[in-house]
Amino acid sequence: MLEVLRSNDFVIISFAQAVLRDAGIDYFLADLHISAAEGSIGAFPRRLQVADGDFRQARRVLQEAGLQAWLAAEGAHLP
Protein backbone atom coordinates (compact mmCIF):
# COMPACT_ATOMS: atom_id res chain seq x y z
CA MET A 1 0.00 0.00 0.00
CA LEU A 2 1.11 3.51 -0.77
CA GLU A 3 0.35 6.70 1.10
CA VAL A 4 -1.71 8.99 -1.08
CA LEU A 5 -2.82 11.67 1.40
CA ARG A 6 -1.87 12.89 4.87
CA SER A 7 -3.69 15.32 7.16
CA ASN A 8 -4.52 15.92 10.79
CA ASP A 9 -7.78 17.62 9.77
CA PHE A 10 -10.69 15.22 10.32
CA VAL A 11 -12.83 17.02 7.73
CA ILE A 12 -10.15 16.65 5.03
CA ILE A 13 -9.70 12.96 5.84
CA SER A 14 -13.45 12.34 5.80
CA PHE A 15 -13.86 14.15 2.49
CA ALA A 16 -10.93 12.27 0.94
CA GLN A 17 -12.41 8.97 2.08
CA ALA A 18 -15.74 9.88 0.44
CA VAL A 19 -13.98 10.84 -2.80
CA LEU A 20 -12.08 7.55 -2.91
CA ARG A 21 -15.18 5.55 -1.99
CA ASP A 22 -17.22 7.26 -4.74
CA ALA A 23 -14.44 6.44 -7.24
CA GLY A 24 -14.53 2.79 -6.18
CA ILE A 25 -11.01 2.88 -4.75
CA ASP A 26 -10.35 0.84 -1.62
CA TYR A 27 -8.24 2.57 1.01
CA PHE A 28 -6.77 2.04 4.44
CA LEU A 29 -6.74 4.80 7.06
CA ALA A 30 -3.48 4.50 8.96
CA ASP A 31 -2.90 6.07 12.37
CA LEU A 32 -6.63 6.20 13.07
CA HIS A 33 -6.24 5.34 16.76
CA ILE A 34 -3.23 7.55 17.47
CA SER A 35 -5.68 10.15 18.80
CA ALA A 36 -6.13 8.04 21.93
CA ALA A 37 -2.41 8.25 22.60
CA GLU A 38 -2.11 11.95 21.77
CA GLY A 39 -5.21 13.08 23.63
CA SER A 40 -7.00 14.20 20.43
CA ILE A 41 -4.88 17.33 20.05
CA GLY A 42 -4.35 16.72 16.32
CA ALA A 43 -0.56 16.60 16.50
CA PHE A 44 -0.20 13.42 14.46
CA PRO A 45 -1.61 13.29 10.93
CA ARG A 46 -3.67 10.39 9.67
CA ARG A 47 -2.58 8.75 6.41
CA LEU A 48 -4.78 7.42 3.64
CA GLN A 49 -3.17 4.52 1.82
CA VAL A 50 -4.25 2.76 -1.37
CA ALA A 51 -3.11 -0.32 -3.24
CA ASP A 52 -0.08 0.25 -5.46
CA GLY A 53 -2.17 -0.21 -8.61
CA ASP A 54 -4.72 2.41 -7.50
CA PHE A 55 -2.18 5.08 -6.55
CA ARG A 56 -2.27 7.17 -9.74
CA GLN A 57 -6.06 7.06 -10.07
CA ALA A 58 -6.49 7.91 -6.37
CA ARG A 59 -4.13 10.83 -6.75
CA ARG A 60 -6.01 12.07 -9.80
CA VAL A 61 -9.48 11.95 -8.21
CA LEU A 62 -8.20 13.61 -5.03
CA GLN A 63 -6.60 16.38 -7.07
CA GLU A 64 -9.83 16.86 -8.99
CA ALA A 65 -11.62 17.19 -5.64
CA GLY A 66 -9.29 20.04 -4.65
CA LEU A 67 -7.16 18.09 -2.18
CA GLN A 68 -3.78 18.56 -3.88
CA ALA A 69 -2.35 20.40 -0.86
CA TRP A 70 -2.62 17.23 1.24
CA LEU A 71 -1.36 14.70 -1.30
CA ALA A 72 1.79 12.72 -0.60
CA ALA A 73 4.64 13.45 -2.99
CA GLU A 74 4.11 11.39 -6.12
CA GLY A 75 7.68 10.19 -6.55
CA ALA A 76 8.25 9.46 -2.89
CA HIS A 77 6.50 6.09 -2.99
CA LEU A 78 7.08 4.78 -6.48
CA PRO A 79 9.96 2.47 -7.33
KARA-V131999 format. One line per field, one symbol per residue. ss: DSSP state (@ for helix, = for strand, . for the rest). A space follows every 50 residues. Layout:
BEGIN
ss=???
END
This chain:
BEGIN
ss=.======..@@@@@@@@@@@@@....====...@@@@@.......===== .@@@@@@@@@@@@@...@@@=..@@@...
END
